[in-house]
Amino acid sequence: MTIFYQKTLKEGVNTLPEEESKHCAQVLRHQNGDEILVFDGNGGIHRSILTQVSKKSCVYEITESKYEPKKKFSIHLAIAPTKNADRMEWLIEKLSEIGVDEVSFIQTKHSERKKMRLDRLEKKAVSAMKQSGNPFLLKINELISFDQFLSKDQSSIKLIAHVDDSHTYASDSIQANESVTILIGPEGDFSLEEVAKAKEAGFKAVSLGQNTLRTETAGFVACCYINNANKF
C-alpha cells in the first residue's frame, strides 16, 4: 500500500499536501476508492481511502489509525557537514532508514561548509521515511557552532569520535535503552581544542575503528553501533 506524508491532519476527511497530491494522482495514478497509508511523522499510521482525486488535490478519509510507540533509546547525531552536499543527502537518507531520531549540523574549526539547504534534506528524510515504512520522521536541525551545540545537549550518553589509537571503541561505550549523542567531525577531524572542550562538557572521546572513515561513513557507522547495542 502506498505511503504518503502529512504532518498535520485530523480525524475523518483530509486533503494531501499539493506535492503529495500530484505524486498520488499524476505519478502513481491513484483513483477514487484506492486505499493508501498516511504517516504523520510522529508514529501515526493512518489507513485511508481516496474519495476525490484530481491533478492537484487528493482528498482522503481516514478509516483506521494506529500509533507506534517510541523506542526505549534515542540517537542524536551531530556532524560537521561535508563540502559536497550530495554526501549529506545520502547520509540523511540512510539515517532515516535505520531510525535515527535527530541530526544536528555543527560548524567546527575545520568545517568545509557554512550553509545548509535544509529543504532538500527534509525532502530526502520524508522520502526515506515512506520507503522504509518507519513512521517517525528524522528531525533535522539548523547549522550551529560547535560551542553552541555543546551547551545545549542533554543526552544521557555523550560521545565524540576522534582519530586516536588510545581511545576505546564507540561500541564499548554504549548502553542499551539510553539517549545517545555522538559528535562526528569534518574530513580534517576535530581540533585538539574542540576535543578538550567536548570532554569538559561531559563527552567521552571514542574510536570508530582502525580505518579512517569519510565524514558521512563515520556518521552512519556510529549510528549503526548504537542500534546494534539496542538489538534494534
C-alpha positions in Angstrom: 0.0 0.0 0.0 1.4 3.4 -1.0 2.6 5.6 1.9 2.1 9.4 1.9 3.2 12.1 4.5 1.1 14.8 6.1 2.4 16.5 9.2 -0.9 17.9 10.4 -4.2 16.0 9.9 -7.5 15.5 11.7 -9.9 12.6 12.1 -12.1 11.8 9.2 -11.6 13.8 5.9 -8.3 15.4 4.9 -6.5 16.6 1.8 -2.9 15.6 0.9 -0.4 18.5 0.6 -0.1 19.7 -3.0 3.2 17.9 -3.8 1.9 14.7 -2.3 -1.4 15.1 -4.2 0.5 15.5 -7.5 2.6 12.4 -6.8 -0.6 10.4 -5.9 -2.6 11.4 -8.9 -0.1 12.1 -11.7 2.7 9.7 -11.0 1.1 6.8 -9.2 -2.3 7.4 -11.0 -4.4 6.5 -7.9 -8.2 6.7 -8.3 -11.2 7.2 -6.1 -11.6 4.2 -3.8 -7.9 3.3 -3.6 -6.5 2.6 -0.2 -3.4 4.5 1.0 -1.4 4.9 4.2 -0.7 8.4 5.6 2.2 8.9 8.0 2.2 12.0 10.3 5.9 11.6 11.2 5.2 11.1 14.9 4.4 7.4 14.8 0.9 7.7 13.5 -0.1 5.3 10.7 -3.5 6.2 9.2 -5.2 3.8 6.9 -7.3 5.8 4.4 -9.5 5.7 1.3 -9.2 8.2 -1.5 -12.5 9.9 -2.1 -11.7 12.7 -4.6 -8.7 12.6 -6.8 -7.6 15.4 -9.2 -4.3 16.6 -10.6 -3.5 19.0 -7.7 -5.8 17.8 -4.9 -6.4 14.3 -3.4 -9.0 14.1 -0.6 -9.0 11.0 1.6 -10.9 9.7 4.6 -9.2 8.0 7.5 -10.7 4.6 8.2 -8.2 3.4 10.9 -5.4 4.9 12.9 -2.7 3.3 15.0 0.3 4.8 16.7 3.7 3.1 17.0 5.4 3.5 20.4 8.7 5.3 20.5 11.9 3.3 21.0 13.3 3.0 24.5 16.5 4.7 23.3 17.3 7.6 21.0 20.1 8.6 18.7 21.2 12.2 18.1 24.0 12.6 15.5 25.8 15.9 15.5 28.0 16.2 12.4 30.1 18.7 10.5 28.6 18.9 7.0 30.8 18.0 4.0 31.5 20.4 1.1 29.7 18.0 -1.2 26.0 18.4 -0.4 25.2 15.0 -2.1 27.1 13.2 0.6 24.9 14.7 3.3 21.8 13.9 1.4 23.0 10.3 1.2 23.6 10.3 4.9 20.1 11.7 5.7 18.5 9.1 3.6 20.3 6.2 5.4 19.8 7.6 8.9 16.1 7.9 8.2 16.0 4.3 7.0 17.6 2.9 10.2 15.5 5.0 12.5 17.9 7.8 13.8 15.9 10.3 15.8 17.7 13.6 15.3 20.6 15.2 13.3 22.3 18.5 14.1 24.8 20.1 11.8 27.8 21.7 13.6 30.4 24.2 12.4 33.9 23.3 13.6 37.4 24.7 13.1 38.0 22.5 10.0 34.4 22.7 8.6 34.1 22.8 4.8 30.6 24.2 4.6 29.0 27.2 6.4 25.4 27.0 4.9 22.9 24.2 4.6 19.8 23.7 2.4 17.5 22.0 4.9 14.6 21.9 2.5 16.4 19.4 0.3 17.5 17.3 3.2 14.0 17.3 4.7 12.6 16.0 1.4 15.2 13.2 1.5 14.1 12.3 5.0 10.4 12.2 4.1 11.1 10.1 1.0 13.2 7.6 3.1 10.6 7.5 5.8 8.0 6.5 3.3 10.3 4.0 1.5 11.4 2.3 4.7 8.0 2.2 6.5 9.4 4.0 9.5 6.6 6.1 10.8 8.9 8.6 12.7 10.4 11.4 10.7 14.0 12.3 11.3 14.4 15.7 12.9 16.9 17.9 11.1 18.3 20.9 12.9 19.9 24.1 11.6 23.7 24.5 11.4 25.1 25.9 14.6 28.5 26.4 16.1 30.3 23.6 17.9 30.3 25.6 21.2 26.6 26.3 20.9 25.8 22.6 20.5 27.9 21.6 23.5 26.0 23.9 25.7 22.6 22.6 24.5 22.9 18.8 24.5 21.2 16.9 27.3 21.7 13.2 26.3 22.5 10.5 28.9 25.5 9.2 26.9 27.7 11.8 25.1 30.4 10.6 22.7 32.9 12.4 20.4 34.5 10.3 17.7 38.2 11.3 17.3 41.1 9.7 15.4 43.4 8.5 18.2 44.6 4.9 18.9 44.3 5.4 22.6 40.5 5.8 22.6 38.2 2.9 23.4 35.8 1.8 20.7 32.4 3.5 20.5 30.7 0.1 20.5 32.1 -0.5 24.0 30.8 2.8 25.4 27.1 2.5 24.5 24.5 1.2 26.9 21.1 -0.1 25.9 17.9 1.9 26.3 19.7 5.3 26.7 19.7 8.5 24.8 23.0 8.8 23.0 24.6 11.8 21.2 27.6 11.3 19.1 29.8 14.0 17.5 31.4 13.4 14.1 33.9 15.9 12.8 34.9 17.1 9.3 37.4 15.5 7.0 40.2 17.2 8.9 38.8 15.8 12.2 38.1 17.9 15.3 40.9 20.1 16.6 42.5 19.1 19.9 41.0 22.2 21.5 37.5 21.1 20.4 38.0 17.6 21.8 39.1 19.1 25.1 36.0 21.3 25.2 33.8 18.4 24.5 35.4 16.4 27.3 34.8 19.3 29.6 31.1 19.3 28.6 30.8 15.6 29.5 31.6 13.9 26.2 33.8 10.8 26.1 36.3 10.5 23.2 35.9 7.2 21.3 37.2 5.5 18.2 35.2 4.1 15.3 37.9 1.6 14.3 41.4 1.4 12.8 40.5 2.8 9.4 40.0 6.5 8.7 36.4 6.9 7.5 34.8 9.6 5.4 32.6 12.0 7.4 29.3 10.6 6.2 30.5 7.0 6.6 31.6 7.7 10.1 28.2 9.2 11.0 26.4 6.2 9.5 28.7 3.6 11.2 28.3 5.4 14.6 24.5 5.2 14.5 24.6 1.6 13.4 26.7 0.8 16.5 24.1 2.4 18.7 21.3 0.5 17.0 23.2 -2.7 17.4 23.8 -2.1 21.1 20.0 -2.0 21.5 19.4 -5.1 19.4 17.3 -2.9 17.1 
